[in-house]
Amino acid sequence: MHLSRFPRLHFAHLDTPLEPMKNISKYLGGPNLWIKRDDCTGLAGGGNKTRKLEFLMGDAIAKGADTIITQGATQSNHARQTAAIAAKMEMDCYLILEDRTGSKDPAYNYNGNVMLNQLFNAKLSTCPANTDMNAAMEDLAESLRAKGKNPYIIPGGGSNAIGALGYVNAAIETVRQANQMDLKIDCIVHATGSAGTQAGLVTGLVGTNAQIPVYGIGVRAPKQKQEENVYNLALKTCDHLNISGAVKREDIVANSDYVGGGYGVPTDGMIEAINMFAAKESILLDPVYSGKGAHGLIDLISKGHFKAGENIVFLHTGGAAALHGYRSAFNFADYR
């Protein structure tokens, strides 16, 4: 797949490392665990949205945009990375943040990614849970057009066929790294939410005939809905790449057993996973995505889903900045 056919900016730190997690592998006593460090993509603390934004911002500039609009939850990693690249490109950025958790914790509402958004001079507004976010962005865009601006709307998570190209590229990159290391990857596991990361990965892996399955750990939607969202976006991504129909429904697997009380709501398993990755590998996960994804991986290993001797790659989607909004969930004692 020749991705250079599409507009793209180059600001991500690529290739991101593909590393063994020897301590956790030994501790859990199951498969050989590896980690793809997309928390190291470089933009404002890194994260998976950086790959998507290379293509989305390339498209925005090709269309003459002077303003970026996007949306996400209060502690959205996508919003933070979008605000950062908009600032770097000297473009205005409007972020609509949805209160999905109802948290009254000041740290959650004003620290972490929210503070970083303000450092990048993004213009923030909030709305209640279950708002039609696409309609809210379009209303804002219309008001800006009336003022002579040319806004470009980026969907939540950067998840459309353009953004998914970032993870088509990540799939190609990961296979190349594995080939250089003589590493046979048996499965890639990651947290799946807005669908773009999983749709792009599956499209890239199928399109290159890598024969590596992808296992998504859902962080929001029920299993059937999550799989439908990923599949539909994968189909659109295939169309965009002129390989229509390459991805089949059976290529899409998501497990939503680890969502807990809802998107962004802490779970005991997530806390355990974050503590384990920090203590065993000095790797910081986030409470919304990678923490729940790692919880799912750990639990599935305990149930024998992944076998001893297999090589399982955990894709770290980043987001550690959000930890600063979740201190109360960890029940740390006062050290003073």
LINSULQUI-V212231 format. One record per run of one state. SS is the DSSP state (helix for helix, strand for strand, loop for the rest). FROM is the first residue (numbers start at 1). LEN is the number of residues. Records with the same first field share a line. If there is no record, write none. Layout:
BEGIN
SS: FROM-LEN / FROM-LEN
END
This chain:
BEGIN
loop: 1-2 / 6-12 / 21-1 / 29-3 / 41-2 / 46-3 / 63-4 / 74-3 / 89-3 / 100-6 / 111-2 / 120-3 / 129-4 / 146-5 / 154-2 / 159-6 / 182-5 / 193-3 / 208-5 / 219-4 / 241-8 / 252-2 / 256-12 / 282-8 / 303-8 / 317-3 / 326-1 / 331-6
helix: 3-3 / 22-7 / 38-3 / 43-3 / 49-14 / 77-12 / 106-5 / 113-7 / 133-13 / 156-3 / 165-17 / 196-12 / 223-18 / 249-3 / 268-14 / 290-13 / 320-6 / 327-4
strand: 18-3 / 32-6 / 67-7 / 92-8 / 123-6 / 151-3 / 187-6 / 213-6 / 254-2 / 311-6
END
